[in-house]
Amino acid sequence: MTTLYVNKASGTFADTLLALGLADLMQLGLARLGRLEQSPEIYDAGQSFLIQLPPVEESDLASSNRLPLLRPLSTAKQQERQAKKGRTLSEVEIFDYEAEQEKQRQLQAQLAKLPPEKRSPKARLNPSPELQQILSNGPSPELEHYKAINVMKVADTFNELVLRWESLSAEQQWFAVRLLFRLFSEPLNDVEQAQRTWEKWAKEQGLSGKAQATAVQLLNPTSGKGANAPKSNRLAVGGLESFWLLELVKFRGFMLGAAPYTLSGSKDRKTFVVLPEKVELETLRTIMQKFREICWSSTAIKQDILAVLRLAQALVNHRRNELASSQNLDPDELPPLVSITHGLDVAFYKDMGSAHAVMNVSTINLPSWLPPRPRSVAEATQIDELLDEHIAIINRIEGSQGKEGSEELELLRIYRDCLSSHDLRLFWRFAASYGPYLFRQREREKNEKRWLKQFTSQGLDKLVLSENAAMETKKGTQDLKLTPILQNKGFQRIASAIREATVNAQRRRFQDHNHNYPYEVRYGLGQELLRKIHRRDEFMKALSEFLLQYNAETAREEERLAQKLGRALRPEDYSQHHLRYPVMTSDIDEFTPLLDQYPCELVASMLLSYGYARWGKAAESSQSEEDTEAADDQSPQA
């Protein structure tokens, strides 16, 4: 095997794009030479990305066949600008921007005729033949990338790089490939030496143009215009520059490993770049193509969350297809999902009117509860259902008129922080806060079909079981697993009491048109318990007060029914007359030791999460996540 090394010089996704673009270029070159025995493999080695190629020497990289890397962006404005330079885009294969946009409009018109379930992101995960036929007539998969190039006003730089490459002869293109091969064959990349070699050779060849090109922020998020210089001997305001071949290769990597978006309701933009761990290039290409098909535009924080959940869904779907394609395949021979990629790098670009400015660069990880290695098609399907549940809930967190208020933003931040930190305690804090939020939102919504979706207890169980790693906290609770909490009978019965007094009571009172429902709906219970979760004594006091009132109300209805029937109650009377079961002293005694074994905040958050969850795996009548997304628009980029 031949190994190339791509140093992480910038510490941003620019390094990832360079590695992906280089691997793709080498794959193209080896394919032209008929020496592509297998797809290159990319490996994150910490300080560098390693690219494993079939055995090849620098001297082997020579051919009379040209290497088409990218298509220049063709718009009316670009045609005019190129004409002023005495060039025409018709001489090369172009990306016809207006024609591709027209295909997008035609695709939207066709999709609008389909039922909502076929217009959803999930429908594109494994599209039906009818949908696949419609999508095949749509625009190029690279349309969103070219939109980003156009909107971010870097089309001039992009076209200059592409046309410069196209102006080279086949022999000159292969010299550039050999130069890049030599540069990245060394563990330490001497870019300056490679640049000097190019300058000397270009002069001998009579080639025009500088060896450097503008390092645009679309590819290099930390290289914007400003006062910068390698040495503090002057003050010059301008953009940073880089070796032009590297910038060209980054654009190739951008097409493969990036997903650019315009955020809903604004002109702000986000770009997500996959973080490869150890994966074959073609596998990564397939996963990213599917990811871009199913991950659509949303608001700022929600976009981060949905991007990671959709990436996880693309990974699980890829693994499910692998398992389904071969009956004799050993799951242990397949790499863990997180060894393919562990998440996404994100750059947020704020629309400033005349340009976009980078406001934030971050990394979002895959959920820590994502099982590393699904062992069967059925298990992969269960994971997919769990991801669907979370996606549906996140999609419906919005305020009035579809805009997120302070409460919604805080909920979404907690969930995003859970992904970024791999701290499952933050998820339980989110789920505990989501219950009372859902409760209040349902009270305002008079149409039960539009009620917000609850977490299901079965989904929460799956999440705990999928969190195979031990609990890690900052307070010495390492190696404490969460399953004993769920198996605790006292925990289960108290959670059931919270459920009966809140969401179940709310639903039954809503459905009781004769106003005969006998129990009180406890509207402020969730907020009251949430305020007390940091201190054990205060939490237990608030919980005990609730249970005292709950049992008193339960006993009152039991006595009333017994008097009505004229006999002692039997077990079947409880289900027949919709009576609640009391919480026994033994239940509290069994629950209390959990607070000695685990942090109070964790146990209390889990209790509220299960208390506001829907029991089992019930099909709710509320509008599905797919319907919601499909109703907004039929395209990823509305």
N, C-alpha and C positions, 0 to 999 in steps of 0.2 A: 504493500500500500504506500501511496505517496501522501505526505501530510503538508498542508499549508497552514500558516499561522496568521490570524488577523488580530493584531493587538487592539485592546479596548482603549484607544487613545483619548476619546472624548468622554467616556463614561455615560453616554446616552444611546438612544436607539440608532444613532448614526453608525455606530460600530456594528450593530446587528444588520442594518441594511447593507453595509459594505460586505459583510461575511456572506449574506444570502445572495447578493448580486455576484460576488466572485464565484461562489459555488455554482450558480446558474450559468455564468459565462464559461466556466471550465467544463460543465456538463455539455453545453452547446458545442464547444470546441472538440471535445472527445467524441461526441456523436458525429460531427463532421468528418473526423478521422477514422470512424468505424472502430473506436477503441473503448466505447462506453460499455464496460462489462456489467456495471451496476450503478445506480444513482449515487452521487456523492453523499457522504454523511457529515452532518455538522454536529460538533460537540463543544459545549461550553466548558472550557478548562479554567475558568476563573479570571485570569488576567488577559486571556486571549480566547478567540474561537478557533477551534481546529477543524479543518476540512479534510476529510479522508477521501482520496481519489484512487482509482485503479492505478497500478504501477505505470508511471509515465516520466519521461525525462524532458528537460527544457527543449532539447534539440528535436524532440518528436513533434513539437507544436509548430508545424508548418504545413501549409496547404495552399492551393490556388482557389479554394472555395471561400467566398465571403462569409462574414459572420453578422447577420442582421440582429442588432440588439434591441432597438426600440423604434417606434414610429413617431415622427415629429407631429406635434399638435397643429392641425390645420383649422384656422378660423379666418373669417374675412379680414380681421385686423392683422393676423399673422401673415396672411398672403400679401397684404399691402406692405408690411414691414420688410419681408424678405425681398419683395420686388425692388424696394429702395436700395437694397444691398446687391442688386443684380442677380438674385437667385430666385428660383421657383421651386415650390414644394412638390410640384407635379413630377419632378424627376425621380422621386423616391416614393416608396409605399407610405402613405400618410394615415393618420388617425383623423377622420373627417368628423369633427366635433358636432357640427350642426346635423349631419346625417344620423349620428348615433343618438343625439337627443330626440330626433324625430322618431327613431325606433323605440325609444323609451316612452314617448307619448302614446304611440300605437299599442305598446305592451300594456300600458295602464288602461287603455280603452278596452282591450280584450279581457283583462283581468276583472274589470268592473262588472262583466257579465256573469262571472262565476259566483257561486254561493260563498258566504263569508269564510267558511272553514277552509276553502281552497285558496283564499287570498291571504292566509295567515303565514307568518314566518315558519311555523311548525310544518305547514304543508310542503314547504320546500326542502325539508330535511330528507324526506324520501318521497319525492313528487310522484303523483299518479301519471300514467301515460298521457292523459289529456293535458295536465298542467305542464308536463315536460315538453310537449309539442309546442305549447304557447311560449314557454320560456326560451325555447331554442330559436325562436324568431325575434327575440329581444336584442337589446344593444350589447356591445362588447362588455365582457366582465371588467374591463379596465376603464370603463366610462367614469366611475367615481374618482379614480386616480387622476385622470385627465381633467376632471372638474376641479379637483384640488389644485392642480398645476395652474389652471386658468384663473381660478378665484384668488389664489394666493399671489398672483401676479409674478410668477416665475417662468412663464411660458417662453420669454426671450432667452433666458439662461438655458432652459431645457432644450429648446430647439437648436440653440447654438452648439450644445454638446452633441446632440444626435446627428445634426448635419455635418459636424466636423468629423465624427466617426464614419459617416457614410461617404465622405469625400476621400477617405483613405482607400488605397488599393487593397486587394486581398492580402498581398505580401506585407503591406504596412499594418493592416489590422492584426495579422498574426505576430508581427514584431511586438505590437502593444500587448498581446496576450502573453508572449514570452517574457516581456518586461515585468508584467504583473506576477507571473509565475515565479520569477526570480526574486521579486520584492517580498512575496509572502512565503517563500520557501524557508526564510530565516526566522527563528523565534522572535527576533527583534526586527521590526520593519523599519528599514532606513528609507523613508519616503523622500527625503531630500536628495539622496544619492540617485534614486530612481528618477526623480524629476530632472536632475542634471544630465543623466544618461539620455532621457527623452529630448531635452533641449539640444544636446550635441548631435544626436541622430537626426532630429527634425531639421536642423540647419543643413546637414549633409544631404537630406532628401529634398530640400527646398520647400519645406512645409511652412505655412504661415500660421500665426496664432500663438498666443502666450501659452506657457506650460501650466498656468494656473487659471482657475475659473472661480466664480463666486460660490461660496458655500452657503446655499440658500437655507432659510430656516425650516422649510418644509422637510428637509432631510437632516438638518443639523440644528436642532431646537435651541442650542445655547450659543449660536454663532451669529446673532443679529447685529445690526449696525450699531455703532457706538464708538467711544474713544478707546482704541485698543492698539497695542503695538507689542511685538516680541520683547523689545527693550524699552525702558522708560527714558528714551532720548528725544521723544517728540510727542505731540498730541494731534492725532488725525482721526477725524470722524468718517467711518466708512465700514463696509462689510468685510468680513473675513474671507480669505481665499484659500483654495486647496488645489492639489494636483488634479488637473481636469479629468484624467482617466478614473480617478477614485470617485469623483462626483458622478461621472457617467455610470459607473458600476453601481453606485448607491441608488440611482434612479431605477436600474434593473431590479435591485433588491426591493425597492419601494413597491413595484408592481406585484411582487411575489408575497412579501411578508407584511404589508401594511394595509390598514382599513381606515380610510379617511371619511369623516362625517361632517355635515353641517348640522348643528344642534337645533332641535325643534324650537320654533318660536323666536329664533334669533339668527344672526349671521355669523355668530361665533362658530369656531371649528374645533374638532378634536381629531387627532390621528392616533390610532392604536397600532403598535408593532409587536408581533409575536416574539416571545423570548424562547428560542430553541434550547433544549437541554442536550439530548442526543437523539438524532432523528435523521432518516434519509430525506433528501431534498424533495423527492416526489411525494412522499408521505405528507410532508409539511405543506406542500403546494395543494394537495387534495383537501387537507383539513382547512386551510385558510380559504380556499374557494367556497367550501360549504359554510364556513363561518360568516363570510361576507354575504352569502345568500340569505342567512337566517337572522343576522343581527342588523336591525334597522335603527334609524335615527330616533333619538329621544332627547330629554333635557339633560343638563350637565352631569349631575351626580348620578341620576338614573342610568345615563349612558354608560358610565363606568361599570356599574353593577351588572347591567344586562349584557355588556360586552363579555365579561368574564363568565357569566352563567351560560351564554350562548356558545362561547369557546369550549366550555366543559361539555356542552351538549354535542358539539361537533366532534369532540374527542370520543365521547361515549358512543355516538352513532358510528364513527369509524371503526371502533373496536367491535361493536355489535355486528357490523357487516363482515369483519374479518372472521369472527366466530361462526357466523352463519354460512360463510362460503366454504368452510372445510369442517367436516365431521370429525376428522382425526387430529385436529389441531390441539396441541397442548397449551392451555392458557398460560402456563408458567414460561413458555418459550417466548411469549409476547412481552414487550417492554411495559413497565408500569406507565399509566397515563401521564403522571407528572414527570416522567423521564423524557417524554416527547416535548412538552413545554410546561413551564410552571406559572405562566401568566402573560401579562401584556405590559409593555411600556406605553405611557400615555403623554401626549403633549396637548395642552389647551391653548388655542390661539384666539385672542380677543379681537373682535372686529373694531378697528379704530377709525373706520370711515374710508380713508385712502389706503389703508394697509391692515394687516393682521399682525398683532404682537404676541409673542409667547408670554403667557402669564404663569404657567405652572408646568412642571415636568414631574411625573410620578410613575410608580409601578403598582399594578393591581394583580394580586395572586389568585390562582385558582382556589376554590373553597377547600379548606383543610379537611372537610368531611367527605370529599370526593374519594371513593374507594380507588386505591391505586391500580388494582388489577381485576376487573370483572371477569368471572370465570365461566359465564354462560350467557347465552342470548337473553334468558329470562332475567338474570341478575342485571345485565346492562339495561334492559327495559325498565326495571324497577328504579334504577338510578335516573334514567331519563324522566320517569314520572315524578320523582322527587324534584328534579330541576324544573320541570313544568310547574309544579306547585309554587316554588319560590319565584319563578318568572311571573306567574299570574298575579301573585301578591304584590310584587314590586311594581308591576305595570299599573296597578290600580291605586297606588298611593299618590293622590293628587288632590289639590284643593278645588275651590269653586272655579268654574270656567276652565278647568284643565290646568290651572296654574298652581304650583307648589307654594304653600305658605311656610311660615317658620316651623310649624309642627311637622309638616311633611319633610322639609329639608333636614330637620334633626333626626327623624327616623331613618332617612336614606343615608345620612352621614354615619350613623351607628353601623348600619349594615355594610357600608363600604369600608369602614375601619376594620370590621371583622375580617373582610377579605384581605385587606392590606397587611394586617398584623398576624393573621392565622390564629387569632385568639377567640376560641369558641364562646368564651364568657360574654363577649360582645354580641354574639348572635342571640344568646338567651336574653340579654338586655333589650335587644331589638324586638324579639318575639313577645317579651313581657310588656313592652311599651305599645306594640302594635295592637294587642288585644283591646285595651281601653279605647285606643284610637278608632278601631273598627266598630266598637260598641257605640261610640258617639256618632260616627258617620252613618251607621245604619238607622239611628234614631231620626236623622234628618231626611233620609231617603224613604219615600212613601211606596216606591215600587220594589217589592221584595226581590224581583228578578235582577235588580241592579245593586243589590247589597254587596258589599266587599266580601271577598273570599276569606275564609278562615284557614289557618294552618290546620292540618289534620293530625290527630294523635299518632296515627300510623306513620305519617310523614316525619314527625318529630322523632319517633322511635327509630326509623331508618337512619335519620341523621346521626343519632347517638351511636347506633351500631356501626355506622360507616366511619365514625371517628375512631379508627383503630388505634391511633397513637394515644398515649396516656395524657391525662389532663395536665396542662402546664400553666402554672400561675406564678405570680410574684410573691405569694405568701406561703410558700412551702407546701403546696398541695400537689406536687408532682406525683405521678403514678396513681392518682386517684381516678378510677374510671367512673363513668356516670351511670352505668347500668344498674348498680345497686339502688340508686335514687328512684329509678323508674319501677323497680321491682318492689319497692316499699309500699305495703298496703295502705299505711296511713297517708303517704303522699298521694296515692291514687284516689283515695276517698275524699280527701280535702280538696284536691283538684276538681273532682266531680261536683263537690258542693259549690265551688266557685262557678263552675260552668252552669249548674242548675239555677244559680241566683242571678246570673248575668245574661249570657248570650242565649241560653235555652229559654229562660224566662222571657226575654225580649221577643224571641221568635213566636213563642206560644201566645203571648199577649197580643202580638200583632195579628196572629191568625184567629184569635178569639173574638169574633165579631159580636158575640153576645155579652162580652165583658164579664165572663164568669171565672176568669183565671184567678185563683185565690192567692197566689204568692206575689210578694213585692219584687219588683225589678231593682236590683242594687246598682244604681248608675255610677256612684262615685267610688265603688269598692276598689277597682283597679288602681286608680290614682292614689288612693289612701295607702294601699299596701306598697305601691312603688316608692312612695316618699319614705317608707320605713325600712327598706330592704338593707340599708347599710349597717343598721344596729340590730343585733339579735333581740334584745329585750323589747325594743319598741315594735319590732316586726311581730313578735309573738303576742304582744299585748293587742295590737290591732287585729291580728288574725283571730285571737281568742274572742274578741268582742264580736267579730263577724259570725263566728261559729256559734256563739251563745244566742245571738238573734236568729240565726238560721235554724238552729235546733228548736228554739221556742216557737217559731213560725211553723216548722214542720210538725211539732207535737200538737199544735193547735188544730191543724188540718186533719191530723190523724184522729184526734178526739172528736172533731165535728163529724167525720165520716163514720166513726164507730157508733156515735149516737144515732146517726141517720139510718144505719143498717141494723141497729139494735143488737149488735154482737161484737165480739173481739175481732180485730182485723186479721185477715189471713194473708199469706205471701202474695197470692194472685190479685188481691185487692189493690196493691201498690201500682202494678202495671195497668190494671183495668181502669183505675180512677186517676192515673197520672200523679200519684203521690211521690214525694221525694223521700229518700232514705236519710235518716239522721246520721251525723258524724259522732261516733262513739268515743268515749274517753280512751279506750284502747287504741283507737286510730291516732289520737294526738300523742299518746305515749310512744307509739311506734315511729311517728314522724319526727319527734323532737330530737332523737339522737343523730339524725342527719346533720343538724346544725353544729354538732360537735365534730363530725367527720369532714365536713365541707364548709367553705365560706358561706356565711349567711346570704350574701348577695347572690351567689350562684344558685343555691337551693330555692330561694324566694323567687328569683327570675324564672327558673324552670317551673315552679309551681304555678305562677301566673301564666306562663306560656301554655302549659297544659290546661289550665283552668279556662282559658279563652279559646282553646282549640276545639275543633269539631271531632267528636269521638269516632274512631275507626276511619274508614276510607269511604266517605259518603260523597255521592255526586250531588253537588249543590246546584240549585236552580239559578244562581246568580250568573250574570253574563261572563263568559269565559274570556281569558286573556287574548285568545286568538281573535275573537269577535271584536274586541276593543281595538286591537292594532289594525285589523283589516278595515274597520270603519273609518279610521283616520285617513288612510291612503293605501294604495296598492303597491307602492314602490318603497324601497329602502330609504330613498332620499326625496322626501316630499318637497 
